[in-house]
Amino acid sequence: MMKKRADRWPSAWGFELRSEDGDFAATIVNVSETGAFAEGSLPLAVGSRVKLMAMRQPVYASVVRISPRGVALSFETPLDAAQLQNLRQYRDLSLL
């Protein structure tokens, strides 16, 4: 039986992605309850554990795929409705 992929929504959320290897500026370009794609120059490996903030709460994820554009993240715990709505907004990190 094929597992249904969670619905993904576009985003342009600038944020800081934290890992043991350092902190990196990135942009979420799509997000679902269970994961996201983060675009940017992110020197991370598959399996790396990362943290980002949503509604002032830490969201932990693992890198599940890398590409030249960025990384696919799988959240350890699904986002709640408010966190998902928050990450679906546009925010330019350079303006903060």
C-alpha positions as CSV (number, residue, x, y, z in Angstrom):
1,M,0.0,0.0,0.0
2,M,1.3,3.4,-1.0
3,K,1.6,6.0,1.8
4,K,-0.2,9.3,0.9
5,R,2.0,12.3,0.9
6,A,0.8,15.3,2.9
7,D,-0.6,18.2,0.9
8,R,2.1,20.8,0.3
9,W,1.6,24.6,0.0
10,P,3.9,27.2,-1.4
11,S,5.8,29.5,0.9
12,A,8.5,32.1,0.8
13,W,9.5,32.0,4.5
14,G,13.0,33.3,5.3
15,F,14.4,31.7,8.4
16,E,17.5,30.5,10.2
17,L,18.1,26.7,10.0
18,R,20.3,25.5,12.9
19,S,22.4,22.4,13.0
20,E,25.4,21.0,14.7
21,D,27.4,22.2,11.6
22,G,26.2,25.8,12.1
23,D,23.4,28.2,11.4
24,F,22.3,28.9,7.8
25,A,19.9,31.3,6.2
26,A,17.3,29.5,4.1
27,T,13.8,30.0,2.5
28,I,11.0,27.5,2.8
29,V,9.6,27.2,-0.7
30,N,6.9,24.6,0.2
31,V,5.6,23.2,3.4
32,S,3.2,20.5,4.7
33,E,2.3,19.2,8.1
34,T,5.1,16.6,7.9
35,G,7.9,18.4,6.0
36,A,9.3,21.2,3.9
37,F,11.8,22.0,1.2
38,A,14.4,24.6,2.3
39,E,16.2,26.5,-0.4
40,G,19.6,28.0,0.1
41,S,23.3,27.2,0.4
42,L,23.0,24.5,3.0
43,P,26.0,22.3,3.5
44,L,24.1,19.5,5.2
45,A,24.0,15.7,4.7
46,V,21.1,13.3,4.6
47,G,20.3,12.4,8.2
48,S,21.4,15.7,9.7
49,R,19.1,16.9,12.5
50,V,18.1,20.6,12.2
51,K,16.0,23.1,14.1
52,L,13.9,26.0,13.0
53,M,11.3,28.2,14.8
54,A,7.6,28.4,14.1
55,M,5.4,30.5,16.3
56,R,8.3,30.8,18.8
57,Q,8.4,27.1,19.2
58,P,11.3,24.9,18.0
59,V,10.5,22.5,15.2
60,Y,13.0,19.6,14.8
61,A,13.5,17.9,11.5
62,S,15.8,15.6,9.6
63,V,17.3,16.1,6.2
64,V,15.9,13.4,4.0
65,R,17.1,14.6,0.5
66,I,19.6,17.1,-0.8
67,S,19.7,18.8,-4.2
68,P,21.6,21.7,-5.7
69,R,18.8,24.1,-4.6
70,G,18.5,23.0,-1.0
71,V,17.2,20.2,1.3
72,A,14.0,18.3,1.9
73,L,13.1,18.1,5.6
74,S,11.0,15.7,7.5
75,F,9.6,17.1,10.7
76,E,9.9,14.9,13.8
77,T,6.4,15.9,14.9
78,P,3.8,17.1,12.5
79,L,3.1,20.8,12.5
80,D,-0.1,22.0,14.2
81,A,-2.6,24.1,12.2
82,A,-1.2,27.4,13.5
83,Q,2.4,26.5,12.8
84,L,1.5,25.4,9.3
85,Q,-0.4,28.6,8.6
86,N,2.6,30.6,10.0
87,L,5.1,28.9,7.7
88,R,2.9,29.4,4.7
89,Q,3.3,33.2,4.9
90,Y,5.9,35.3,3.2
91,R,8.8,36.8,5.3
92,D,12.1,38.0,3.9
93,L,14.8,37.3,6.5
94,S,17.0,40.1,5.2
95,L,14.3,42.6,6.3
96,L,14.6,41.6,10.0
